[in-house]
Amino acid sequence: MMSLKDGFFGYDFEKPYWFLLLLLLPLLFWLFYRLNQEKQFGFKYTNTTVKQQTVSSFFVLILRMFLYSAKILMFFLFVSILASPIKIETDKPNQNQNGFGIDLIFVLDVSFSMQAMDLKPNRLESAKKVIDNFIQQRSNDRIGLVAYSGEAYSVCYKTTDHKLLRSQLARINGNDLIQGTAIGVGLGTGITQLRGDSTTSKAIILLTDGKNNVGDLSPIEAADLAVNEGVRIYTIGVGTNGYAPIPDMGGFGSGIGYSLVEIDEEILNEISNLTGGKYFRATDSRSLKSVIMEIDKIEKKRLNKDQSISPLTTDLSPFLNLLLCLCIIVIIGDTFLFINYE
């Protein structure tokens, strides 16, 4: 389904590919020109050609332009109807039968490599910032947070108390965890929060900058668990290509070293494909923010489609009514205004 900004006058379109027909507009203009090139328009009430042109030319020109515009608009309305317009009811909250939107768990890598400064001020703080912004925009969702490094734990169980969640998010740093990257264990901890829930829409957003190298549960095994629980997993690889600057605590105090970015994109892609999610790569703070916003849009649209009472409703009547009015106007114009009287 396509959304034109916040909707085309409050509408989305289920079959936007029909708008490709608008590429035929230049041909339509050309046909109008050819059909009317040698046609004489206007009320012909005198045999004096000069007087006829003097009296009627400007008026007829205006009428011709108006009818041309009406015919183009009719074509556009016809294409819009083919594209299946759906009305956006913005005043209805996105909630399921339990009064909530979706159940969503952030699974956040807090290993030492997330201190790399290729994202500003570093990967971890940049990720926490965009997660915090996301939380503020999802008032009807139960959101939870899992942190993982070489081990994983639930920072905050899924909740609508977003003030509590945000305060817990602000505190995490990963310093007290065993080092490593246990992606499978992190996902498994997140899935545990969603297991057996009656909510129909459940998702995990995984953020990592490395490869799975520890843990008893592999990422693919965790993805299989997610499929059994009906949980979608969106994966985000965080970090630039090549080497990234990272704090280096040497014997003479703090300094800067460089660490190779090793994101297992193949595994992250496979996890998302298996569970019906999507893989993204964020190489800077701006792209990470864009990725989170795109996931937000995907989940909102999915929720709208899954609801038993959807805030998106098919509504063709305005298009059909306007098309009917234009048809009447064009028929009257072509029948009466452009008759040649001898």
C-alpha positions as CSV (number, residue, x, y, z in Angstrom):
1,M,0.0,0.0,0.0
2,M,1.3,3.4,-0.9
3,S,1.1,6.6,1.2
4,L,1.5,9.9,-0.5
5,K,3.1,11.9,2.4
6,D,0.4,11.8,5.0
7,G,-2.0,10.5,2.4
8,F,-3.5,11.9,-0.8
9,F,-6.2,14.1,0.8
10,G,-6.5,11.5,3.6
11,Y,-6.3,8.5,1.3
12,D,-3.8,5.6,0.8
13,F,-3.8,3.3,-2.3
14,E,-3.7,-0.5,-2.1
15,K,-2.7,-0.9,-5.8
16,P,-0.4,2.1,-6.6
17,Y,1.0,0.5,-9.7
18,W,-2.1,1.7,-11.6
19,F,-0.6,5.2,-11.4
20,L,1.8,4.1,-14.0
21,L,-1.0,4.8,-16.5
22,L,-0.4,8.5,-15.8
23,L,2.6,8.2,-18.0
24,L,0.1,8.1,-20.9
25,L,-0.9,11.8,-20.2
26,P,1.4,13.2,-22.9
27,L,-0.2,10.8,-25.4
28,L,-3.6,12.0,-24.2
29,F,-2.6,15.6,-24.8
30,W,-1.4,14.8,-28.2
31,L,-4.6,13.0,-29.1
32,F,-6.7,16.0,-28.0
33,Y,-4.5,18.2,-30.1
34,R,-4.9,16.0,-33.2
35,L,-8.6,15.5,-32.9
36,N,-9.3,19.2,-32.5
37,Q,-6.6,20.7,-34.8
38,E,-8.9,21.3,-37.7
39,K,-12.2,21.3,-35.9
40,Q,-14.1,24.6,-35.7
41,F,-15.5,25.3,-32.3
42,G,-18.2,27.7,-31.0
43,F,-21.7,28.9,-31.8
44,K,-21.7,29.6,-35.5
45,Y,-24.6,32.1,-35.8
46,T,-23.4,34.2,-38.7
47,N,-21.9,33.6,-42.1
48,T,-19.5,36.4,-41.5
49,T,-16.3,34.7,-40.5
50,V,-14.6,37.8,-39.2
51,K,-17.5,38.7,-36.9
52,Q,-17.8,35.2,-35.8
53,Q,-14.2,35.0,-34.7
54,T,-14.3,38.4,-33.0
55,V,-17.3,37.6,-30.9
56,S,-16.6,34.0,-29.9
57,S,-12.8,33.2,-30.0
58,F,-11.9,34.2,-26.5
59,F,-15.0,32.7,-24.9
60,V,-14.6,29.5,-26.8
61,L,-10.9,29.3,-26.0
62,I,-11.7,29.4,-22.2
63,L,-14.3,26.7,-22.7
64,R,-11.9,24.5,-24.6
65,M,-9.3,24.8,-21.9
66,F,-11.8,24.1,-19.2
67,L,-13.1,20.9,-21.0
68,Y,-9.5,19.8,-21.6
69,S,-8.8,20.1,-17.9
70,A,-12.0,18.3,-17.0
71,K,-11.1,15.4,-19.3
72,I,-7.6,15.1,-17.8
73,L,-9.0,15.1,-14.3
74,M,-11.5,12.4,-15.4
75,F,-8.6,10.3,-16.5
76,F,-6.8,10.9,-13.2
77,L,-9.9,10.0,-11.2
78,F,-10.4,6.8,-13.2
79,V,-6.8,5.8,-12.5
80,S,-7.2,6.6,-8.8
81,I,-10.3,4.3,-8.6
82,L,-8.3,1.5,-10.2
83,A,-5.6,2.0,-7.5
84,S,-8.2,1.2,-4.8
85,P,-8.3,4.3,-2.6
86,I,-8.5,3.6,1.2
87,K,-9.7,6.3,3.6
88,I,-7.3,7.1,6.5
89,E,-9.3,7.5,9.7
90,T,-6.8,9.4,11.7
91,D,-9.0,9.9,14.7
92,K,-9.1,6.2,15.5
93,P,-6.3,4.8,17.7
94,N,-4.2,1.9,16.5
95,Q,-5.3,-0.7,19.1
96,N,-6.0,-4.4,19.1
97,Q,-8.7,-6.1,21.1
98,N,-6.8,-5.7,24.3
99,G,-6.5,-2.0,24.0
100,F,-2.9,-2.0,22.8
101,G,-1.1,-1.5,19.5
102,I,1.8,-4.0,19.0
103,D,4.1,-5.8,21.5
104,L,7.6,-4.8,20.6
105,I,11.0,-5.7,22.1
106,F,14.2,-3.9,21.4
107,V,17.2,-6.2,21.7
108,L,20.2,-4.0,22.0
109,D,23.9,-5.0,21.6
110,V,25.8,-3.3,24.5
111,S,29.2,-5.0,23.9
112,F,32.4,-2.9,24.1
113,S,32.5,-2.5,20.3
114,M,29.3,-0.4,20.6
115,Q,31.5,2.3,22.0
116,A,32.9,2.9,18.5
117,M,32.6,6.5,17.5
118,D,31.7,6.2,13.8
119,L,28.2,7.1,15.0
120,K,27.9,10.3,17.2
121,P,28.8,10.3,20.0
122,N,29.1,6.5,19.7
123,R,27.1,3.6,18.4
124,L,25.4,2.8,21.7
125,E,24.4,6.3,22.6
126,S,23.1,6.9,19.1
127,A,21.1,3.7,19.2
128,K,19.6,4.7,22.6
129,K,18.6,8.1,21.3
130,V,16.7,6.8,18.3
131,I,15.0,4.1,20.5
132,D,14.0,6.8,22.9
133,N,12.5,8.9,20.1
134,F,10.6,5.8,18.8
135,I,9.2,5.0,22.2
136,Q,7.8,8.6,22.6
137,Q,5.8,8.1,19.3
138,R,4.2,4.8,20.2
139,S,1.8,5.6,23.0
140,N,-0.5,2.5,22.4
141,D,2.3,-0.1,22.2
142,R,3.7,-2.3,24.9
143,I,7.5,-2.0,24.5
144,G,10.2,-3.9,26.3
145,L,14.0,-3.8,26.2
146,V,16.7,-6.5,26.3
147,A,20.4,-5.8,26.6
148,Y,23.0,-8.3,25.6
149,S,26.7,-8.7,25.2
150,G,28.2,-12.1,26.1
151,E,25.0,-12.7,28.0
152,A,21.6,-11.1,28.0
153,Y,19.0,-9.8,30.4
154,S,15.6,-8.0,30.3
155,V,16.2,-4.4,31.2
156,C,12.5,-3.7,31.1
157,Y,9.6,-6.1,30.6
158,K,7.1,-5.0,27.9
159,T,5.0,-2.1,29.2
160,T,2.9,0.9,28.3
161,D,4.7,2.8,31.2
162,H,7.1,4.4,28.7
163,K,8.4,6.8,31.3
164,L,9.8,3.8,33.2
165,L,11.1,2.2,30.0
166,R,12.9,5.4,28.9
167,S,14.6,5.8,32.3
168,Q,15.8,2.2,32.2
169,L,17.1,2.7,28.6
170,A,19.1,5.8,29.7
171,R,21.0,3.8,32.3
172,I,22.2,0.8,30.4
173,N,25.9,0.7,29.3
174,G,26.9,-3.0,29.3
175,N,29.8,-2.6,31.7
176,D,28.6,-5.3,34.0
177,L,28.0,-8.0,31.4
178,I,30.4,-10.7,30.2
179,Q,31.9,-9.5,26.9
180,G,31.1,-11.1,23.6
181,T,28.2,-10.9,21.1
182,A,25.5,-13.4,22.0
183,I,22.9,-12.5,19.3
184,G,21.0,-15.8,19.6
185,V,20.7,-15.5,23.4
186,G,19.6,-11.8,23.1
187,L,16.9,-12.8,20.7
188,G,15.8,-15.7,22.9
189,T,15.5,-13.4,25.9
190,G,13.3,-11.0,23.8
191,I,11.1,-13.9,22.5
192,T,10.6,-15.1,26.1
193,Q,8.9,-11.8,26.8
194,L,6.5,-12.3,23.9
195,R,5.9,-16.1,24.3
196,G,2.2,-17.1,24.7
197,D,0.9,-13.6,24.5
198,S,-2.6,-13.2,23.0
199,T,-1.6,-10.1,21.1
200,T,-1.7,-10.7,17.4
201,S,1.1,-8.3,16.4
202,K,4.5,-9.0,17.9
203,A,7.9,-7.8,16.8
204,I,11.5,-7.6,17.8
205,I,14.0,-4.9,16.7
206,L,17.6,-6.2,17.0
207,L,20.5,-3.8,16.9
208,T,24.1,-5.2,16.6
209,D,27.5,-4.3,15.3
210,G,29.1,-7.7,15.3
211,K,28.9,-11.5,14.8
212,N,27.4,-14.1,17.1
213,N,30.5,-15.6,18.9
214,V,29.2,-16.9,22.2
215,G,26.0,-18.4,23.7
216,D,24.2,-21.7,23.7
217,L,21.5,-20.5,21.4
218,S,22.4,-19.7,17.7
219,P,20.7,-16.8,15.9
220,I,19.0,-19.2,13.5
221,E,17.6,-21.3,16.3
222,A,16.3,-18.1,17.9
223,A,14.7,-17.2,14.6
224,D,12.9,-20.6,14.5
225,L,11.6,-19.9,18.0
226,A,10.3,-16.5,16.8
227,V,8.5,-18.1,13.8
228,N,6.7,-20.6,16.2
229,E,5.6,-17.6,18.4
230,G,4.5,-15.5,15.4
231,V,7.2,-12.8,16.1
232,R,8.7,-10.7,13.3
233,I,12.4,-9.7,13.7
234,Y,13.8,-6.6,12.2
235,T,17.6,-6.6,12.2
236,I,19.8,-3.6,12.1
237,G,23.6,-3.7,11.4
238,V,25.1,-0.7,13.1
239,G,28.5,0.6,11.9
240,T,30.5,1.9,9.0
241,N,32.5,-0.2,6.6
242,G,36.1,-0.9,7.3
243,Y,37.7,0.3,10.6
244,A,36.0,2.5,13.2
245,P,37.6,4.6,16.0
246,I,37.1,3.2,19.4
247,P,38.3,4.1,22.9
248,D,41.6,2.4,23.8
249,M,42.3,2.1,27.5
250,G,46.0,1.7,27.4
251,G,48.6,1.7,30.2
252,F,49.1,5.5,29.8
253,G,45.4,6.4,30.1
254,S,42.6,6.6,27.6
255,G,43.3,6.9,23.9
256,I,41.8,6.1,20.5
257,G,42.3,2.8,18.6
258,Y,40.7,1.4,15.5
259,S,38.5,-1.7,15.3
260,L,37.4,-3.6,12.3
261,V,33.7,-3.6,11.7
262,E,32.5,-7.2,11.4
263,I,28.7,-7.4,10.9
264,D,27.4,-10.8,9.9
265,E,24.9,-9.4,7.3
266,E,24.2,-12.8,5.9
267,I,22.9,-14.1,9.2
268,L,21.0,-10.9,10.0
269,N,19.3,-11.1,6.6
270,E,18.4,-14.7,7.1
271,I,16.9,-14.0,10.5
272,S,14.6,-11.3,9.1
273,N,13.6,-13.3,6.1
274,L,12.7,-16.3,8.2
275,T,10.4,-14.3,10.5
276,G,8.8,-11.9,8.0
277,G,10.9,-8.9,9.1
278,K,13.5,-6.9,7.2
279,Y,17.3,-6.3,7.5
280,F,18.7,-2.7,7.5
281,R,22.2,-1.3,7.6
282,A,22.9,2.0,9.4
283,T,26.3,3.5,8.8
284,D,25.7,6.8,10.6
285,S,23.4,8.4,13.1
286,R,21.1,9.8,10.5
287,S,20.6,6.5,8.6
288,L,20.0,4.8,12.0
289,K,17.2,7.3,12.7
290,S,15.8,6.7,9.2
291,V,15.8,3.0,9.7
292,I,13.9,3.2,12.9
293,M,11.3,5.5,11.3
294,E,10.9,3.1,8.4
295,I,10.3,0.2,10.8
296,D,7.7,2.4,12.6
297,K,5.8,3.0,9.4
298,I,5.9,-0.7,8.4
299,E,4.5,-1.7,11.8
300,K,1.8,0.9,11.8
301,K,0.6,-0.2,8.3
302,R,0.7,-3.8,9.3
303,L,-1.3,-3.1,12.5
304,N,-3.9,-1.2,10.4
305,K,-4.3,-4.2,8.1
306,D,-4.5,-6.8,10.9
307,Q,-7.1,-5.0,13.0
308,S,-10.6,-6.5,13.1
309,I,-12.0,-2.9,12.9
310,S,-9.5,-1.2,10.7
311,P,-9.0,2.5,10.6
312,L,-8.4,2.1,6.9
313,T,-11.7,1.8,5.0
314,T,-12.5,1.5,1.3
315,D,-14.2,4.7,0.2
316,L,-14.8,5.2,-3.6
317,S,-17.8,7.6,-3.3
318,P,-16.0,10.9,-3.5
319,F,-14.0,9.7,-6.6
320,L,-17.2,8.3,-8.3
321,N,-19.3,11.4,-7.5
322,L,-16.7,13.8,-8.9
323,L,-16.1,11.5,-12.0
324,L,-19.9,11.5,-12.6
325,C,-20.1,15.3,-12.4
326,L,-17.3,15.8,-14.8
327,C,-18.8,13.3,-17.2
328,I,-22.0,15.3,-17.3
329,I,-20.2,18.6,-17.7
330,V,-18.0,17.2,-20.6
331,I,-21.0,15.7,-22.4
332,I,-23.0,18.9,-22.2
333,G,-20.0,20.9,-23.3
334,D,-19.2,18.7,-26.3
335,T,-22.9,18.4,-27.3
336,F,-24.1,22.0,-27.0
337,L,-21.2,24.4,-26.7
338,F,-19.2,23.1,-29.6
339,I,-22.0,22.6,-32.1
340,N,-21.4,24.2,-35.5
341,Y,-24.4,26.1,-36.6
342,E,-24.6,26.8,-40.3
